[in-house]
């Protein structure tokens, strides 16, 4: 048989369970003058006023149970409990997760495929070179805006387009 605990659990009134007799007792204690108070037995079923719990209604008890611990930051979830506390996903949630993952993979692939310039000054020089390389025959009046690119290429339509673009061209 194991040894009884040195400091048995006590209630608010100081009642503890005697490990030898398994009765509820107030254990003996020492007074400030050095004398010893003798152990007191507690009748079975007796609950002192200090041990009577405060009555809480069902809603109050539920609120106490759901209360956040002191110092808790709302919205913050510890990293370890976030993954372990997740419930199994529904069908639609799984689909949405796959779509989201696919979008992120496409963005990552797009970022990886774009060339990174060695220096930003080279880009400015290249843009200037591109403007010089454009043939003189191609002007702003002959370029078709993207909104008008889906109009059919009939002779009347093109001449009308050229007239409209010339009117829009500011000189």
C-alpha positions as CSV (number, residue, x, y, z in Angstrom):
1,X,0.0,0.0,0.0
2,X,1.3,3.5,-0.9
3,X,2.0,6.1,1.7
4,X,-0.6,8.8,2.3
5,X,0.1,12.2,0.8
6,X,1.9,14.7,3.1
7,X,-0.6,17.5,2.3
8,X,-3.9,16.0,1.5
9,X,-6.3,18.0,-0.6
10,X,-8.4,20.4,1.6
11,X,-11.6,22.2,0.9
12,X,-12.1,25.9,1.6
13,X,-13.2,25.1,5.1
14,X,-10.0,23.0,5.7
15,X,-11.7,19.6,5.6
16,X,-9.4,16.8,4.3
17,X,-9.8,13.1,3.9
18,X,-8.0,11.1,6.5
19,X,-5.9,8.6,4.5
20,X,-5.9,5.9,7.3
21,X,-9.6,5.9,8.3
22,X,-11.0,7.5,5.0
23,X,-13.1,9.9,7.1
24,X,-13.5,13.6,6.6
25,X,-11.6,15.5,9.2
26,X,-10.1,18.9,10.0
27,X,-6.5,17.9,10.5
28,X,-4.6,18.9,13.7
29,X,-2.7,22.2,13.4
30,X,-0.4,24.2,15.5
31,X,-1.5,27.5,17.1
32,X,0.8,30.6,17.2
33,X,1.7,29.9,20.8
34,X,3.0,26.4,19.9
35,X,0.1,24.3,21.2
36,X,-1.6,21.8,18.9
37,X,-5.3,21.8,18.0
38,X,-6.7,18.3,18.0
39,X,-8.1,16.7,14.9
40,X,-11.9,17.2,14.4
41,X,-14.2,14.6,12.8
42,X,-16.8,15.8,10.3
43,X,-20.2,14.1,10.2
44,X,-21.0,12.4,6.9
45,X,-23.1,14.6,4.7
46,X,-22.2,17.8,6.5
47,X,-21.1,20.6,4.3
48,X,-19.9,23.8,6.0
49,X,-21.0,27.2,4.6
50,X,-17.5,27.9,3.2
51,X,-17.7,24.8,1.0
52,X,-21.2,25.5,-0.4
53,X,-20.8,26.6,-4.0
54,X,-22.6,29.7,-5.3
55,X,-25.7,28.9,-7.3
56,X,-25.2,29.5,-11.0
57,X,-28.1,29.2,-13.5
58,X,-27.6,27.2,-16.7
59,X,-26.8,30.2,-18.8
60,X,-24.4,31.6,-16.2
61,X,-22.7,28.3,-15.9
62,X,-22.4,28.0,-19.7
63,X,-20.9,31.5,-19.9
64,X,-18.4,30.6,-17.2
65,X,-17.5,27.5,-19.1
66,X,-17.0,29.4,-22.4
67,X,-15.1,32.3,-20.8
68,X,-11.7,33.1,-22.2
69,X,-8.7,32.9,-19.9
70,X,-7.3,36.1,-18.5
71,X,-5.0,37.8,-20.9
72,X,-6.3,36.0,-23.9
73,X,-6.2,37.9,-27.2
74,X,-9.3,37.6,-29.3
75,X,-8.7,36.0,-32.7
76,X,-5.3,34.6,-31.8
77,X,-4.9,30.9,-32.0
78,X,-1.7,29.1,-30.8
79,X,0.0,27.6,-33.9
80,X,0.0,24.0,-32.4
81,X,-3.7,24.0,-31.5
82,X,-4.8,25.5,-34.9
83,X,-3.9,22.3,-36.9
84,X,-5.0,19.8,-34.3
85,X,-8.3,21.4,-33.5
86,X,-9.5,21.4,-37.2
87,X,-12.6,19.3,-38.0
88,X,-12.8,17.2,-41.2
89,X,-13.7,19.4,-44.1
90,X,-17.0,19.2,-46.0
91,X,-17.1,18.4,-49.7
92,X,-17.5,22.0,-50.7
93,X,-14.7,23.1,-48.3
94,X,-12.4,20.5,-49.8
95,X,-13.1,21.8,-53.4
96,X,-12.6,25.4,-52.3
97,X,-9.3,24.4,-50.6
98,X,-8.1,22.7,-53.8
99,X,-9.1,25.8,-55.9
100,X,-7.2,28.1,-53.5
101,X,-4.1,25.9,-53.6
102,X,-4.2,25.8,-57.4
103,X,-4.5,29.6,-57.6
104,X,-1.5,30.0,-55.2
105,X,0.5,27.5,-57.3
106,X,-0.3,29.4,-60.5
107,X,0.8,32.7,-58.9
108,X,4.0,31.1,-57.7
109,X,4.7,29.7,-61.1
110,X,4.0,33.1,-62.7
111,X,6.3,34.8,-60.3
112,X,9.0,32.2,-61.0
113,X,8.7,32.6,-64.8
114,X,9.0,36.3,-64.9
115,X,12.5,37.5,-65.4
116,X,14.1,39.6,-62.8
117,X,16.1,42.5,-64.3
118,X,19.7,42.9,-63.2
119,X,19.2,46.6,-62.6
120,X,16.3,49.0,-63.0
121,X,18.4,51.5,-65.1
122,X,18.7,48.9,-67.9
123,X,14.9,48.8,-68.2
124,X,14.7,52.6,-68.8
125,X,17.3,52.4,-71.5
126,X,15.5,49.5,-73.2
127,X,12.2,51.3,-73.2
128,X,13.9,54.3,-74.9
129,X,15.4,51.9,-77.5
130,X,12.0,50.4,-78.2
131,X,10.5,53.8,-78.9
132,X,13.3,54.5,-81.4
133,X,12.9,51.1,-83.0
134,X,9.2,51.6,-83.8
135,X,8.9,52.3,-87.6
136,X,7.7,55.8,-88.5
137,X,4.9,54.4,-90.6
138,X,3.2,53.1,-87.4
139,X,1.6,56.0,-85.6
140,X,-1.0,56.4,-82.9
141,X,-3.7,57.0,-85.5
142,X,-3.2,53.5,-87.2
143,X,-3.1,51.5,-84.0
144,X,-6.5,50.0,-83.0
145,X,-7.5,50.1,-79.4
146,X,-8.3,46.7,-77.8
147,X,-12.0,47.6,-77.5
148,X,-12.2,47.9,-81.3
149,X,-10.1,44.9,-82.2
150,X,-13.0,42.5,-82.5
151,X,-14.8,44.6,-85.3
152,X,-14.8,42.7,-88.7
153,X,-12.2,43.8,-91.3
154,X,-14.5,45.1,-94.1
155,X,-13.4,48.0,-96.2
156,X,-16.2,50.3,-95.0
157,X,-15.6,49.4,-91.4
158,X,-11.9,50.1,-91.6
159,X,-12.4,53.5,-93.3
160,X,-14.9,54.4,-90.6
161,X,-12.5,53.4,-87.9
162,X,-9.7,55.4,-89.4
163,X,-11.9,58.5,-89.6
164,X,-13.0,58.0,-85.9
165,X,-9.4,57.5,-84.8
166,X,-8.2,60.7,-86.6
167,X,-11.0,62.7,-84.9
168,X,-9.8,61.3,-81.5
169,X,-6.1,61.9,-82.2
170,X,-5.0,65.1,-80.4
171,X,-2.2,67.1,-82.1
